Amino acid sequence: MKTLMRGAAVGLALALVAQAAQAQAGVSLGLGAGAVVPTGSMADVNSLGWSGQAALRVKPGASPVGFQVDAFYTRLGLENDLDGHSRMIGGTANAVFAFPSAAVARPYLIGGLGLYNGKATLEGFGSTDSDTKFGANAGAGFDFKLGPAALYAEGRFHAIFKAAVDTETFEEKTAYMIPLTVGLRWSLR
């Protein structure tokens, strides 16, 4: 009789764990916006800017690791009293590790590779040619559950390879920016 009770308890526990894992699986769409801080050589010519983001996330139920693709538009001001702006349009493919949590706030780590297309516009002089570069990003964030949706807040560090020019040597350098994004993520499944 004890063996039967233990077997039933283990079976019930496994069913509940499988159901909880399945409930956390799914596809979600996120839309966000926020501030972008240029750093390193990118900060030599750009000032604080803003960014908009759209993201599609897929998370298998049995794994804490998911996949996210996102697209963004970033606009930065120019330094040294120059009238104009620079813009960056890009897309990244990322792995997402969501820490197991039953709390309202769920932390996650995100990182991956992407394509970044940049161009600058000076008032009265027109625009530079757009230029597409490869890059990488890594960051962290939190999802805050709000019923079927979640509020998210994240910060990422983007390194865009050969996207900046050293103002003294005119050699190509890696450009860096840090977008700080807040948005909503809706479950699609």
N, C-alpha and C positions, 0 to 999 in steps of 0.2 A: 504494500500500500504506500509506504514511504517513497519507493522508487517511482511509482505512478505519479505521486504528488510532485516530486522533484522534476520529473519529465514534463509535467504540465506547466510548472513554474518556468522552467527553462524555455519551453516552447512559447509561452506567453511573452516572456522577456524578449526573445528573438523577434517575435512578430511586432512588438511595440518598437523595437530598435529599427527594424526594417521600415515600418510605417513612418517613423520620425525622419529617417534618412530620405525616404521618398518625398516627404513633405518639403524638404529643403532643396530638392532637385528642381530644375526648371530653367526657363529662359526669361530674361528681363530686359527692359528698355530703360535707359537712363538719359535724362536731359539735365545739363548743368551749366553754370557760368561762374566766373570769378575773376580774380586779379591774377596777373602774370608779372613775375619779378625777373627781369633779365639779370644774369650774373656773368662774371668773368669778362671776356672780350665782347660779349653781346651787350653788356652794360656800358661799354665805352661809347656806343652810338645810340643806344635805345634807352628809353625811360619806362617806368611802370606802365602796364597796359591791361587789357582785359581779354577774356577768352570765353567762347561758347563751345560746348561739347555734347555730342550724342554718342551713346555707347550701347552695345548689344552684348549681354553676358549670358553664357551657357554654363550651368553647373550640374554635373552629374550627381545623383543622389548618394552614391556610395563613396564619394571622394571629397576631401576638403579643397581640392584643386579644380578650378574652373578655367574658362577661357573667355576673354573679352576683346572685342574689336571696337575701336572708337575713332571718331572723326572730330576734328576741331578747327576752329578759326580763331586766330590770335591777332590782335592789333596792338602795336606798341608805339608810343610816342618817340620822337627823336630828341637827342640831347643837343647841347650847345646852341640853343635858341634857333634851331632849324625848324622851319614850318614844313610839316609833312608827317609821315608815319611809315612804319614798316609793318608788313603783315606776314603771317605764317599760316598756311593751310596744310593740314596733315592728317595722317591716319596711322594708328598703331595696332599691333596684334600682341596681346598680353596673356600671360599666365596669372591667375588670381588665386591666392591661398587665403581662404576664409577660416579664421580661428574658430574652433567649436565653441559655441556659446548659446546659452538659453536666455541670456539677458536681452534687454531691449536694444542695446548697442553692441554690434558685432564688428570687431576689428578685422582688417584684411591687409595683405601685402599684394602689390601689383608690380609687374615689370615685363618688358618686352622690347620689340624692335618696331621701327616705323619709317615712313617716308615723310619728308618735310619739304614743302614748297614755299620759298620765301621771296619777297620782293619789297623794294622801298619806293616811296613816292615823295618827291620834293615839290612843294608848291611853286609853280612857275617854270619848273624844269621837266615835269613828267615823271615817268616811272622807270626803274631799272628793269632789265629782263628778269623774268622769274627763273629761279634756279631750284632744282629738286636735289635733296641730299638724303642720305641714310642717317639713322640715329638710333638711340636706345633710351629707355626711360625706366625709372624705378620709383616706387613710392609706397605710401600707406594711407589708409582711410578707415572710416567707420560707416556702417549702415545702421540707421536708427529705424526700427520697424514702426510703421504707421498703418496698421491694418494690411490691406493688399499692396500698399506702396511702402517705400522706404526713403527716408531722407538720407542723403549721403554727403560726406565731407571728406575730401582727400587732398593730399599734396603730393606732387611728383617732381622728380628731377629729370629734365630732358637734356641729353647731350646730342647735339646735331653735328655730325662729323663734317669738317671742312666747310662750315656755313658762315664763318666769320673771317675777317681779314685783319691781321695785326696792323695797327695804324703806323707803326714804325718800320717794320720790315716788309709789309705787304704780302706776307705769307698767309696761306689759308690755315685757320685754326678751328678748333671745335667751339661751337657756340653753346651756351648753357642758358636754360630758363626754368623757372619754377612756377607752374600754375597752381593756384590754390582754388579748388573748385567746390561748390556746394550745389546740390541738385536733388531731383527726385528720380527714383527708380521704380518702375511698375512691373509687376509679374505678368508675363504673357501666357504663362502656362501653369 
